[in-house]
Amino acid sequence: MSDIRKHKEKKSFLIFKKNSDLQTVSLVTVAFVIAVVIYQLIAGVSKNGVVAFPSLLYPSNILNILIQATPVGILALGMTAVMLAGGIDLSVGMMTSMFSMFVAKVVMHGGMHIGWALLLGIMICITLEIIMGAIISVLNVESFIITLGGQIACRGIGLLITRSQEVAMDKQHLGWLKENLFDLINPEGIKIFSRKLQLPYYVLIFVALTIITWALLKYTRFGRRIYAVGNNPQAAYLSGINVRSTKLLVYIFNGLCVGIGATTLLTRVGTGIITVGQNLEIDVIAAVVIGGVAMSGGKGSVMGAFIGSILMFTISNAMTLMGIQSEWQYVVKGLIIIISVAGGALSHLFSTRKAVRQQKAAL
C-alpha cells in the first residue's frame, strides 16, 4: 500500500509540475482582467453615477483582442516548438517583413496570382529555415547567432526586393481572408451593445493551427522527441533519437508557421514594408516565455503559448482603453512579463519543496 501511495504522490506532483506554469499565466491573466474591470466600473460610476458594463468585456472587444493576437500567436506556435527543442529563432520578425514585401511585389508589379505568391512565399520561409536549421543541427552551433544572421539577411533581402520602398496591395487580393464569419449567419451583421461583431476567417486558421500543434506535440512520437531533445540532447541521442533531424524538422515547422503568420499580418496591414515585422520576434518570444516555455528547452506547452499571446494583447488593449500613455504601457507590459515568469519559477520551487517534504514524511 505504501508503494502505491508513493506512486500516486509522485504522479500527482509531476502533473502539478507540468501544469504549474500554465496555471501561473492563467492566474496572472485573470487577475489583470479583474483589476481592469474593477477600475472601469469605479471610473464609470465616478464619472456619471451609472454602473456601465466594462468595455474590456465587450464581445466585440474580446474578438478584437483575438484578431490582434493572431499573427503573433501563429508565430508563437512555431517558436514554441523551436524553444522546446532547446533553440531560438530571432529571424521570424524580419522574415515576416521579407515575406510581405515579396508577396506584395510579385502580385502588384509581377502580376502573379495571390495564391501562388503566398505559396511561394511560404516555401521561401521554409527554405530559409531549412538552411538555418541544417547549420544549427549539423554543425551544432548556437541558434542565437545563426538566426541573428538570418534576421539581418532577411532584412537585406526584403529591402532588395522592393528597393527599400513600400508596396501597397489592393483590397481584393487578400480581402477574402478578412471576411466576417458572422455575416454568414446574418448578412446584416450581428450586434451586441450596439457594436458589430467581427471575426475574420484567418482567426479560425490561428485556432485550428493551435489545436493541430497541441496534438502534434502531445500525442505524436515527434512531439515526444522534441521534449526529449530539449530536455537532454545527449540522453535523447543515447536512447536512439536522431537529434539532428528532430531539430531540423522543428525549424521547418517554424518556417511554415512564419509563412502562415506573415500571411495573416499582411492581410491586416495590406502593405509590404520592412516595418511590418520589425521587433516582432520580441513579442513572439515574450508570448512563449510568458506561457511557461523554458528558454533552456524541454518544458512548456502550446496552450501556454496561446494564452501568453492573448495576454500580451489583452494588456495593450486594456491600457489603451484606460488611456494610459504608450510609454507607461511598455513599463507595465514588461513588469507583467517579469511577474509571470518569476511567478512560474516560484510555483515550481514551492511545488518541489512540497514534494520533498511529502517524500520525507512517507519514508
C-alpha positions in Angstrom: 0.0 0.0 0.0 2.8 2.4 0.8 4.4 1.8 -2.6 1.0 2.6 -4.3 0.7 5.7 -2.2 4.2 6.9 -3.1 3.5 6.3 -6.8 0.3 8.3 -6.6 2.0 11.2 -4.8 4.8 11.2 -7.4 2.3 11.1 -10.2 0.3 14.0 -8.8 3.5 16.0 -8.3 4.5 15.5 -11.9 1.1 16.6 -13.1 1.2 19.7 -10.9 4.7 20.5 -12.0 3.8 20.1 -15.7 0.8 22.5 -15.4 2.2 25.0 -12.8 3.5 27.5 -15.4 0.2 27.3 -17.3 -1.7 27.9 -14.1 0.5 30.8 -13.3 0.0 32.6 -16.6 -3.7 31.9 -16.4 -3.9 33.4 -12.9 -2.0 36.5 -14.0 -4.4 36.9 -16.9 -7.5 36.5 -14.8 -6.1 38.9 -12.1 -5.2 41.5 -14.7 -8.6 41.3 -16.3 -10.4 41.6 -12.9 -8.3 44.6 -11.9 -9.1 46.4 -15.2 -12.8 45.6 -14.9 -12.9 46.9 -11.3 -11.1 50.1 -12.5 -13.6 50.6 -15.3 -16.6 50.1 -13.0 -15.2 52.6 -10.4 -14.2 55.1 -13.1 -17.6 54.8 -14.8 -19.6 55.3 -11.6 -17.5 58.3 -10.5 -17.9 59.9 -13.9 -21.7 59.7 -14.5 -23.0 57.8 -11.5 -24.3 54.9 -13.6 -22.8 51.4 -13.4 -21.9 50.5 -17.0 -20.8 47.2 -18.5 -16.9 47.4 -18.7 -15.8 47.9 -22.2 -12.9 45.4 -21.8 -15.5 42.6 -21.6 -17.5 43.8 -24.7 -17.8 40.7 -27.0 -16.6 43.0 -29.8 -13.5 44.0 -27.8 -12.7 40.4 -26.9 -12.9 39.4 -30.6 -10.7 42.4 -31.4 -8.0 41.2 -29.0 -8.1 37.8 -30.7 -7.8 39.4 -34.1 -4.8 41.4 -32.9 -3.1 38.4 -31.3 -3.5 36.1 -34.3 -0.2 36.9 -36.3 1.9 36.8 -33.1 0.1 33.8 -31.9 0.7 31.8 -35.0 4.4 32.7 -35.0 4.5 31.7 -31.3 3.4 28.2 -32.2 6.5 27.7 -34.3 8.7 29.4 -31.7 7.3 27.1 -29.1 8.4 24.0 -31.0 11.9 25.6 -31.5 12.3 26.6 -27.9 11.1 23.2 -26.6 13.9 21.6 -28.7 16.4 23.9 -27.0 16.8 26.5 -29.7 15.6 30.0 -30.6 14.8 31.9 -33.7 15.5 35.7 -33.9 14.8 35.9 -37.7 11.0 35.5 -37.5 10.3 39.2 -37.4 12.4 40.2 -40.5 11.3 37.0 -42.3 7.8 38.2 -41.9 8.7 41.6 -43.3 10.6 39.9 -46.2 7.5 37.7 -46.9 5.1 40.6 -47.0 7.4 42.6 -49.3 8.0 39.7 -51.6 4.3 38.8 -51.9 3.2 42.4 -52.4 6.0 42.9 -55.1 5.2 39.8 -57.2 1.5 40.4 -57.1 1.4 44.1 -57.7 4.4 44.5 -60.0 4.8 41.0 -61.3 1.2 40.1 -62.0 1.4 36.8 -60.1 -1.8 35.3 -58.7 -2.1 35.9 -55.0 -2.5 32.2 -54.2 0.8 31.2 -56.0 2.5 34.2 -54.4 1.5 33.1 -50.9 2.5 29.5 -51.6 5.9 30.6 -53.0 6.4 33.0 -50.1 5.7 30.2 -47.6 8.2 27.9 -49.4 10.8 30.6 -49.2 10.3 30.9 -45.5 10.6 27.1 -45.1 13.7 27.0 -47.3 15.5 29.7 -45.2 14.6 27.8 -42.0 15.9 24.6 -43.5 19.3 26.4 -44.2 19.5 27.8 -40.7 18.2 24.6 -39.1 20.7 22.5 -41.0 23.6 24.7 -39.9 22.4 24.6 -36.3 21.8 20.9 -36.2 24.7 19.5 -38.3 27.4 21.9 -37.1 26.0 22.1 -33.5 26.3 25.8 -33.3 24.3 28.3 -31.2 20.9 29.0 -32.7 21.1 32.6 -31.3 24.0 33.5 -33.6 22.8 31.8 -36.7 19.2 33.1 -36.5 20.6 36.6 -35.8 22.5 36.4 -39.0 19.3 35.2 -40.7 17.5 38.2 -39.3 20.0 40.6 -40.8 19.9 38.7 -44.1 16.1 38.7 -44.3 16.1 42.4 -43.7 18.5 43.0 -46.6 16.7 40.6 -49.0 13.4 42.4 -48.3 14.9 45.8 -49.0 16.5 44.5 -52.2 13.2 43.0 -53.4 11.3 46.3 -53.1 14.3 48.7 -53.5 13.6 50.0 -49.9 10.1 51.1 -50.9 6.7 50.0 -49.6 4.3 48.2 -51.9 0.6 48.6 -51.2 -1.8 45.8 -52.2 -5.3 46.1 -53.5 -8.0 45.2 -51.1 -9.4 42.4 -53.3 -6.2 40.4 -53.2 -6.5 39.3 -49.5 -9.9 40.6 -48.8 -11.4 37.1 -48.6 -9.4 36.3 -45.5 -10.8 39.4 -43.8 -14.4 38.5 -44.5 -16.6 38.4 -41.4 -17.8 34.9 -40.4 -20.8 36.4 -38.6 -22.1 37.7 -41.9 -22.7 34.1 -42.9 -25.2 33.9 -40.1 -26.8 37.2 -40.7 -26.0 39.3 -43.8 -26.8 42.5 -41.9 -24.3 41.6 -39.2 -24.7 40.7 -35.5 -24.5 43.5 -32.9 -24.1 43.3 -29.1 -24.1 46.5 -27.1 -24.6 48.4 -30.4 -21.3 47.1 -31.6 -20.9 44.9 -34.7 -19.1 41.6 -34.1 -16.1 40.9 -36.4 -14.5 37.5 -36.7 -12.3 37.2 -39.9 -11.5 33.8 -41.4 -7.8 34.0 -40.5 -8.7 33.8 -36.8 -10.0 30.3 -37.4 -6.7 29.5 -39.0 -5.0 30.5 -35.7 -7.3 28.4 -33.6 -7.1 25.3 -36.0 -3.3 25.6 -36.1 -3.1 25.8 -32.3 -5.1 22.6 -32.0 -3.0 20.8 -34.6 0.3 21.9 -32.9 -1.0 20.9 -29.5 -2.0 17.5 -30.7 1.3 17.1 -32.6 3.4 17.8 -29.5 1.3 15.9 -27.1 0.2 12.8 -28.9 2.8 12.0 -31.5 6.3 10.4 -31.4 7.7 13.5 -33.0 6.4 15.7 -30.2 7.9 13.4 -27.5 11.2 13.6 -29.3 11.1 17.4 -29.3 10.7 17.4 -25.5 13.4 14.8 -25.1 15.9 16.7 -27.3 15.2 19.9 -25.4 15.5 18.3 -22.0 18.7 16.5 -22.6 20.2 16.1 -26.2 22.8 13.6 -25.1 20.3 11.3 -23.3 18.0 11.6 -26.3 20.8 10.6 -28.7 21.7 7.6 -26.5 18.1 6.5 -26.4 18.0 6.3 -30.2 16.6 9.6 -31.2 18.0 11.4 -34.2 18.7 14.7 -32.6 19.8 16.4 -35.8 16.7 15.5 -37.8 14.5 16.4 -34.9 16.0 19.9 -34.7 15.8 20.4 -38.5 12.1 19.4 -38.6 11.4 21.8 -35.8 12.8 24.7 -37.8 10.9 23.5 -40.9 7.7 23.6 -38.9 8.7 27.1 -37.7 9.1 28.3 -41.3 5.6 27.1 -42.1 4.2 29.0 -39.1 6.1 32.1 -40.1 4.7 31.9 -43.6 1.1 31.5 -42.3 1.5 34.1 -39.6 3.0 36.6 -42.1 0.0 36.0 -44.4 -2.4 37.0 -41.7 -0.3 40.1 -40.8 -0.2 41.1 -44.5 -3.9 40.7 -44.6 -4.4 43.1 -41.7 -1.8 45.7 -42.9 -2.3 45.4 -46.6 1.2 46.8 -47.4 4.6 45.1 -47.9 7.0 47.2 -45.9 10.1 46.5 -43.8 8.5 47.7 -40.6 5.7 45.1 -40.7 7.8 42.6 -38.7 10.2 44.9 -37.0 10.8 43.8 -33.4 8.0 41.2 -33.9 10.3 38.4 -32.6 10.4 40.2 -29.2 6.6 39.9 -28.9 6.7 36.3 -30.1 9.4 35.2 -27.7 7.7 37.1 -24.8 4.4 35.4 -25.5 6.1 32.0 -25.5 8.1 32.7 -22.3 5.0 34.1 -20.5 3.3 30.9 -21.5 5.8 28.9 -19.5 8.1 27.6 -22.2 11.6 27.3 -20.8 14.5 29.1 -22.6 16.6 26.0 -22.0 14.1 23.7 -23.7 12.2 20.6 -22.8 9.5 22.4 -20.7 6.3 24.1 -21.7 3.1 23.7 -23.7 1.4 25.1 -26.8 -1.7 26.1 -24.7 0.6 28.2 -22.5 2.0 30.0 -25.5 -1.6 30.5 -26.8 -2.7 32.1 -23.5 0.6 34.1 -23.4 -0.1 35.7 -26.8 -3.6 36.5 -25.8 -2.3 38.0 -22.5 0.2 40.2 -24.4 -2.6 41.9 -26.4 -5.1 42.0 -23.6 -2.6 44.1 -21.7 -2.1 46.5 -24.6 -5.9 46.7 -25.2 -6.8 47.3 -21.6 -4.2 50.0 -21.1 -5.4 51.7 -24.3 -9.0 51.7 -23.1 -7.8 53.2 -19.8 -6.0 56.0 -21.7 -2.5 55.1 -20.4 0.3 56.6 -22.4 2.3 54.3 -24.7 5.5 54.9 -22.6 3.8 53.6 -19.5 2.3 50.7 -21.5 5.8 49.4 -22.2 6.7 49.6 -18.4 3.5 47.8 -17.3 3.9 45.1 -20.0 7.5 44.5 -19.0 6.5 44.2 -15.3 3.8 41.7 -16.1 6.2 39.6 -18.1 8.6 39.6 -15.2 5.9 38.8 -12.7 4.6 35.9 -14.9 8.0 34.3 -15.4 9.0 34.9 -11.7 5.7 33.5 -10.5 6.2 30.4 -12.6 9.6 29.9 -11.1 8.4 30.4 -7.5 5.5 28.0 -8.2 8.0 25.4 -9.4 10.2 26.0 -6.4 7.4 25.6 -3.9 6.0 22.5 -5.5 9.5 20.9 -5.5 9.9 21.7 -1.8 6.4 20.3 -1.1 7.2 17.1 -2.9 10.4 16.7 -1.0 8.6 17.1 2.3 5.9 14.6 1.2 8.6 12.1 0.3 10.4 12.5 3.6 7.1 12.1 5.5 6.4 8.9 3.6 9.7 7.3 4.5 
